[in-house]
Amino acid sequence: MAGAEPGSVGGIVARIRDRAAGRRAVSVEDMVAVLGRRSYGPFLFVPGLIGVTPLSGIPMVPAILAVIVAVFAIQIVLGRSHLWLPDILGRRSFDGARVADAMARIEPVAEKLDRWFYGRLPGLTGRHGVRVAALVCVLLAALVPFFEMVPFAGMAPMSAIAAFGLAILVRDGALMLAAILISLTSMAGLVWVLLAAV
């Protein structure tokens, strides 16, 4: 899909929904193509967003999403201006109908997010803030396999990753702080679960 890179949650969700609609499968590269490759926020937000939908209940989906997040987040930490996706990940695909349905379900939420989050404390979403956020996302992605030991627990780190991506997308520093809080809560929850299992 041609056109300017989306600058809102609603725009991202609508583009992915339209790309997936009527297709048997939609690949990761298909989704990357509709987002462009020069805006960091969507590349953390979209995998995180998918990770908090029912699609995350499909075996291996959280792990694949975590790898995708790590690949993009590492490039953001390194300051790359044009994000690259390995073919082995780009060819990975999801059921088109499920993706389209998941995006349709969260469209009302997307519209609310666009109204709620906008430009607060923009200094926290500058270059250094974005790199710190990406570094935290790498750590969260590395922890996703441990969260998968508990059904749907992977939604916790993925929600933090989605929050970081959204904060970068809309330049909302207050949301960046909230994402850090979600990250710390997720990590504390994982430690509690692991200690309880010992």
C-alpha positions in Angstrom: 0.0 0.0 0.0 1.5 3.3 -1.1 1.3 6.6 0.7 2.8 8.4 3.6 3.9 6.5 6.6 1.1 6.3 9.2 1.4 8.7 12.1 -1.5 7.4 14.2 -2.6 4.2 15.9 -5.8 4.2 13.9 -3.8 4.6 10.6 -1.6 1.7 11.5 -4.4 -0.6 12.5 -6.4 0.3 9.4 -3.5 -0.4 7.0 -2.8 -3.8 8.5 -6.5 -4.7 8.5 -6.8 -3.7 4.8 -3.7 -5.6 3.8 -4.8 -8.8 5.6 -8.5 -8.7 4.5 -9.3 -11.3 2.0 -5.9 -13.0 2.1 -5.3 -16.6 3.2 -2.0 -15.4 4.9 -0.3 -12.1 5.6 3.4 -12.1 6.0 5.6 -10.0 8.3 7.0 -8.3 5.2 3.5 -7.5 4.1 2.9 -5.6 7.3 6.3 -3.9 7.2 5.5 -2.7 3.6 2.4 -0.8 4.7 4.3 0.9 7.6 7.3 2.2 5.7 10.8 1.7 7.2 11.9 5.0 8.6 9.6 5.5 11.5 10.7 3.6 14.6 7.5 3.6 16.6 5.4 1.3 14.4 8.1 -1.4 14.4 7.8 -1.8 18.2 4.1 -1.0 18.5 2.7 -3.4 15.9 4.4 -6.6 17.2 3.6 -5.6 20.7 0.0 -4.9 19.7 -0.4 -8.3 18.0 1.1 -9.8 21.2 -1.8 -8.6 23.3 -4.5 -9.9 20.9 -5.9 -13.5 20.9 -3.2 -14.3 18.2 -0.7 -14.5 21.1 -2.4 -17.7 22.2 -1.2 -19.5 19.1 1.9 -21.6 19.8 5.1 -20.0 18.8 3.5 -16.6 17.8 4.8 -14.8 21.0 8.3 -16.2 20.3 8.2 -15.0 16.7 7.0 -11.6 17.7 9.7 -11.4 20.3 12.4 -12.1 17.7 11.0 -9.5 15.4 11.0 -6.9 18.2 14.6 -7.8 19.1 15.7 -7.4 15.5 14.2 -4.0 15.1 15.0 -2.8 18.6 18.7 -3.6 18.2 18.8 -1.6 15.0 17.2 1.3 16.8 19.7 1.1 19.6 22.5 1.3 16.9 20.8 4.3 15.4 20.0 2.9 11.9 17.8 5.2 9.9 16.4 2.5 7.6 15.3 -0.6 9.4 16.1 -4.0 7.9 14.2 -7.3 8.2 15.9 -10.7 7.5 14.1 -12.7 4.8 13.6 -15.6 7.2 11.5 -13.4 9.4 9.8 -11.5 6.6 8.5 -14.7 5.1 6.8 -15.7 8.3 3.1 -15.4 7.9 -0.1 -15.3 9.9 -3.7 -16.3 9.0 -5.0 -13.4 7.1 -8.6 -13.6 8.4 -7.4 -13.8 12.0 -5.1 -10.8 11.6 -7.9 -8.8 9.9 -10.4 -9.8 12.6 -7.9 -8.9 15.4 -7.3 -5.5 13.8 -11.0 -4.8 13.4 -11.6 -5.7 17.1 -9.0 -3.2 18.3 -9.9 -0.3 15.9 -12.2 1.3 18.6 -9.4 1.1 21.1 -7.0 2.6 18.5 -9.2 5.6 18.1 -9.3 6.2 21.8 -5.5 5.8 22.0 -5.1 8.5 19.3 -7.3 10.9 21.5 -5.6 10.1 24.8 -1.9 10.2 23.9 -0.2 13.1 22.3 3.0 15.1 22.8 3.3 15.2 26.6 6.9 15.5 27.9 8.3 15.3 24.4 11.9 15.5 25.7 11.6 11.9 26.9 11.0 10.7 23.3 14.1 12.3 21.9 17.0 10.3 20.3 18.5 9.1 23.6 15.1 8.3 25.1 14.2 6.2 22.0 17.4 4.3 22.3 16.9 3.6 25.9 13.3 2.4 25.2 14.6 0.1 22.4 17.2 -1.3 24.8 14.5 -2.1 27.3 12.5 -3.7 24.5 15.4 -6.0 23.7 15.4 -7.2 27.3 11.6 -7.7 27.3 11.8 -9.6 24.1 14.5 -11.9 25.6 12.1 -12.6 28.5 9.1 -13.5 26.4 10.0 -17.3 26.2 10.0 -17.4 30.1 6.6 -15.7 30.2 5.2 -18.3 27.8 5.5 -20.9 30.6 2.2 -19.4 31.8 -0.6 -19.2 29.1 -1.1 -15.7 27.8 1.4 -14.3 30.3 3.5 -13.1 27.3 0.9 -10.3 27.0 2.6 -8.5 29.9 6.0 -7.8 28.2 4.3 -7.3 24.8 2.0 -4.7 26.3 5.1 -2.8 27.5 6.7 -3.1 24.1 3.5 -1.8 22.5 3.5 1.1 24.9 7.1 2.0 24.1 6.3 1.9 20.4 3.2 4.0 20.8 5.1 6.6 22.9 7.7 6.9 20.2 5.0 7.1 17.5 3.1 9.9 19.1 6.0 11.5 21.0 4.4 11.1 24.4 6.9 11.1 27.2 4.3 10.5 29.8 3.4 7.2 28.1 7.1 6.4 27.9 7.2 6.6 31.7 4.1 4.4 31.9 5.8 1.9 29.6 8.8 1.7 31.9 6.5 1.1 34.8 4.7 -1.7 32.9 8.1 -3.2 32.1 9.2 -3.2 35.8 5.9 -4.7 36.8 6.1 -7.4 34.2 9.7 -8.3 35.2 8.7 -8.4 38.9 5.8 -10.6 38.1 8.0 -13.0 36.2 10.4 -13.2 39.1 7.5 -13.9 41.5 6.2 -16.7 39.2 9.7 -18.3 38.9 10.3 -18.2 42.6 6.9 -19.7 43.3 7.7 -22.5 40.9 10.9 -23.4 42.8 
